[in-house]
Amino acid sequence: MEINSTAGGGLAAHIRAHLPELRDTEARVAQVVLDKGAQLVHLSVSDVAALAGTAPSSVVRACQRLGFRGYQELKIAAARQAPAQEPSRDQDPAARALADTVRAAREALDGLAATVPPE
């Protein structure tokens, strides 16, 4: 699913637009996604399920009802919506290496998402 084409607001706007058609458990999952925003990329499907007070299978179903193939595709969309990282100006080599690795991982995710064929 291509969220970048969603007018104004991207992923959050897409989720809010679909809230009325979600079941109670799915709406709780959607609310966790909205609350966590870009932090979602650090959470597993089990983490989201625990935060929403539901089962991991309900998280996957909620993602599918929102138009994604599953939780991983939703996480990719969340990562793409996250603000871009500025190049590291830190003089510490370890901090600079970590920042460069995170930036490269984000670029790899963007590239991977671009190769996923639409449904």
VOPAGU-2260 file (C-alpha; in pm, 1 decimal, decimal comma):
REM VOPAGU-2260
SITE   aa  ch    i         X         Y         Z
SITE  MET   A    0       0,0       0,0       0,0
SITE  GLU   A    1     131,3     345,3     -86,2
SITE  ILE   A    2      55,7     587,3     197,2
SITE  ASN   A    3     256,1     874,8      50,5
SITE  SER   A    4     -31,1     930,1    -189,9
SITE  THR   A    5    -273,1     988,1      98,0
SITE  ALA   A    6    -351,4    1358,9      98,3
SITE  GLY   A    7    -222,5    1566,5     390,9
SITE  GLY   A    8     -93,2    1381,5     693,0
SITE  GLY   A    9      13,7    1051,0     544,3
SITE  LEU   A   10     -20,1     745,4     765,6
SITE  ALA   A   11    -199,0     918,2    1055,7
SITE  ALA   A   12    -458,6    1072,2     822,5
SITE  HIS   A   13    -510,6     736,0     653,3
SITE  ILE   A   14    -569,8     563,3     987,8
SITE  ARG   A   15    -802,6     836,7    1117,9
SITE  ALA   A   16   -1007,6     816,8     797,7
SITE  HIS   A   17   -1061,7     443,4     852,5
SITE  LEU   A   18   -1132,9     453,4    1229,2
SITE  PRO   A   19   -1515,2     455,3    1191,9
SITE  GLU   A   20   -1512,4     126,6     998,8
SITE  LEU   A   21   -1292,4     -62,4    1248,0
SITE  ARG   A   22   -1414,1    -302,6    1515,1
SITE  ASP   A   23   -1340,3    -220,6    1880,0
SITE  THR   A   24   -1017,1    -422,8    1903,2
SITE  GLU   A   25    -899,9    -294,0    1565,4
SITE  ALA   A   26    -971,2      63,6    1673,3
SITE  ARG   A   27    -759,2      10,3    1986,2
SITE  VAL   A   28    -474,1    -112,4    1767,5
SITE  ALA   A   29    -516,1     188,8    1539,5
SITE  GLN   A   30    -503,8     419,1    1841,0
SITE  VAL   A   31    -175,6     261,3    1955,8
SITE  VAL   A   32     -34,0     317,6    1606,6
SITE  LEU   A   33    -145,2     680,9    1617,7
SITE  ASP   A   34      -8,7     730,2    1970,1
SITE  LYS   A   35     330,3     572,8    1896,4
SITE  GLY   A   36     384,6     732,6    1555,2
SITE  ALA   A   37     742,5     686,0    1435,9
SITE  GLN   A   38     825,8     489,7    1753,8
SITE  LEU   A   39     617,4     206,8    1608,1
SITE  VAL   A   40     921,3      86,2    1414,7
SITE  HIS   A   41    1075,5     -25,2    1745,7
SITE  LEU   A   42     773,2    -232,5    1852,3
SITE  SER   A   43     693,9    -592,9    1769,6
SITE  VAL   A   44     346,0    -712,6    1684,1
SITE  SER   A   45     330,3    -856,7    2037,4
SITE  ASP   A   46     424,7    -518,4    2186,0
SITE  VAL   A   47     143,4    -346,4    1997,0
SITE  ALA   A   48     -99,5    -621,9    2097,5
SITE  ALA   A   49      -9,1    -576,9    2464,2
SITE  LEU   A   50     -49,1    -199,0    2442,2
SITE  ALA   A   51    -388,2    -240,2    2273,4
SITE  GLY   A   52    -499,8    -512,9    2513,8
SITE  THR   A   53    -555,9    -765,7    2237,8
SITE  ALA   A   54    -391,8   -1059,4    2059,1
SITE  PRO   A   55    -119,9   -1033,4    1793,2
SITE  SER   A   56    -363,0   -1182,5    1540,7
SITE  SER   A   57    -594,8    -886,1    1603,5
SITE  VAL   A   58    -306,3    -648,4    1527,6
SITE  VAL   A   59    -249,9    -821,2    1193,0
SITE  ARG   A   60    -623,3    -811,5    1116,2
SITE  ALA   A   61    -636,0    -440,6    1202,4
SITE  CYS   A   62    -344,5    -374,7     966,9
SITE  GLN   A   63    -521,2    -565,9     690,0
SITE  ARG   A   64    -845,3    -374,5     747,3
SITE  LEU   A   65    -640,8     -55,8     714,0
SITE  GLY   A   66    -521,2    -175,5     372,3
SITE  PHE   A   67    -180,9    -322,8     458,4
SITE  ARG   A   68     -73,5    -682,5     399,2
SITE  GLY   A   69      24,5    -709,9     763,7
SITE  TYR   A   70     206,5    -548,5    1051,7
SITE  GLN   A   71     545,0    -535,1     877,4
SITE  GLU   A   72     402,3    -332,5     589,7
SITE  LEU   A   73     247,2     -91,4     840,7
SITE  LYS   A   74     585,5     -57,2    1014,1
SITE  ILE   A   75     751,1      23,5     681,6
SITE  ALA   A   76     490,0     294,2     620,2
SITE  ALA   A   77     556,8     434,7     969,3
SITE  ALA   A   78     931,9     435,0     903,5
SITE  ARG   A   79     882,1     619,1     576,4
SITE  GLN   A   80     675,8     884,8     756,4
SITE  ALA   A   81     942,0     938,9    1025,7
SITE  PRO   A   82    1138,9    1262,8     997,4
SITE  ALA   A   83    1465,5    1227,4     807,3
SITE  GLN   A   84    1778,3    1211,3    1018,2
SITE  GLU   A   85    2032,4    1485,3     970,0
SITE  PRO   A   86    2389,7    1374,5     897,8
SITE  SER   A   87    2578,4    1330,2    1221,8
SITE  ARG   A   88    2794,6    1621,2    1329,7
SITE  ASP   A   89    2906,8    1434,3    1639,9
SITE  GLN   A   90    3281,6    1412,5    1677,7
SITE  ASP   A   91    3258,5    1077,2    1858,1
SITE  PRO   A   92    3336,6     808,4    1595,6
SITE  ALA   A   93    3103,2     552,8    1756,8
SITE  ALA   A   94    2809,8     796,2    1765,4
SITE  ARG   A   95    2878,7     902,2    1407,4
SITE  ALA   A   96    2894,4     537,5    1294,5
SITE  LEU   A   97    2566,3     459,0    1467,9
SITE  ALA   A   98    2393,2     760,4    1312,3
SITE  ASP   A   99    2525,7     663,5     969,9
SITE  THR   A  100    2403,4     305,4    1017,9
SITE  VAL   A  101    2055,4     421,5    1117,4
SITE  ARG   A  102    2041,0     652,4     815,5
SITE  ALA   A  103    2150,9     370,2     584,0
SITE  ALA   A  104    1891,2     134,7     734,5
SITE  ARG   A  105    1618,1     390,4     674,5
SITE  GLU   A  106    1727,7     431,7     313,2
SITE  ALA   A  107    1728,0      52,5     273,5
SITE  LEU   A  108    1372,9      33,9     411,6
SITE  ASP   A  109    1262,7     301,9     167,5
SITE  GLY   A  110    1419,3     104,8    -115,8
SITE  LEU   A  111    1261,5    -219,1       2,3
SITE  ALA   A  112     917,9     -59,9      28,7
SITE  ALA   A  113     951,9      66,7    -326,7
SITE  THR   A  114    1005,2    -289,9    -452,0
SITE  VAL   A  115     695,9    -434,3    -283,5
SITE  PRO   A  116     437,2    -478,1    -557,4
SITE  PRO   A  117      94,0    -322,4    -496,9
SITE  GLU   A  118    -189,8    -558,8    -417,1
